[in-house]
Amino acid sequence: MIEEMRLRDLGVIAEATLPIGSGFTAITGETGAGKTMVVTGLGLLLGQRADSGAVRAGATQASVDGVWIVPEHGAVADRVREAGGDLE
């Protein structure tokens, strides 16, 4: 489960932290507020291919970081370690 997502220089979003957690999460906002960039960030976090056109104007790169809750042992934890990720 994704607990939190952090976006930096993605589309119209300079910097944002989105707490997700368990249950239902709804994203609302005005036109141009960045809802599509939040969905784009989720896609990137889940392995979608990046598009350089999504980098915020004037920025050299964008980043998406996530905090996941996974069992300490098992296939997911093994894959995280193989990819160089950290488990706390």
N, C-alpha and C positions, 0 to 999 in steps of 0.2 A: 504494500500500500504506500502511496506517496503521501508523506506527511506535510511537506513544504516544498515550494519551488521558488527559486530566486532568478530573476531576469535582469540582465544588464545590457543596455544598448541594443535592444531588439525592437525594431520598428519605432513606434512613437514612445516606447517605454525606455526612459533613461535608466531607472533602477526601481525594482519592485520586489517585494517578498509576498508570496501568496500562501497563507496557511491553508492546507487542504484538509488533512485529517480524515477520520472515518465519518460515514454518513453522507448526506447530500450536500454538494457545494454548487451554488448558483453564481454565475458571473454576469453582472448587469452593468450598464453604463451608457453614457451618451455616445453618439456617433463619433468615431475618432478617438475614443478613450483608450483603446488598446485591447479590446476583447479578443480580436483575431490574433493578436500577438501572444496572448495568454494561451490560446489553443495551439498556436504554432510552437510555443515553448514546450507545451506538453508533448507534442509530436516529436520534437527534438530530444526531449528527455527519454522518450520511449524508443529512440533509434531512427527516427525519420531522417532522411538526407537533408543537409543544410543548404540554404540558398543565400548566397552573398547579398542578394537584393533585400534581405530582411534586416541587414545591419543598419542601425540608426544613422541618419545623415550626419556626417562629420566624425563618426567613430571609426576606428580601424578594425574593430571586431566586436562581436556580440557574444554573450555567454548565458548559458542556462544551467543552473545547479539544482539538484534535488536532494531531499532527505527522504529516504525510504525506510519503511519498517519491514524487515525480513526476519525469518527464523535464523538463529545464530548458526545452526547447522543445516546442511542440505544443499541441494543443487544450486539454488539462487546464491547462497553465501559462498559456495565454491566458485561460482562464476564471477562474483564481485571480486574475490581475492585474485583470481586468475587475470582479471582485467586491470589489476592494480588499485582497486578501490579499497576503502577502509570500512570496517564494521566496528561500531561502538556498542 
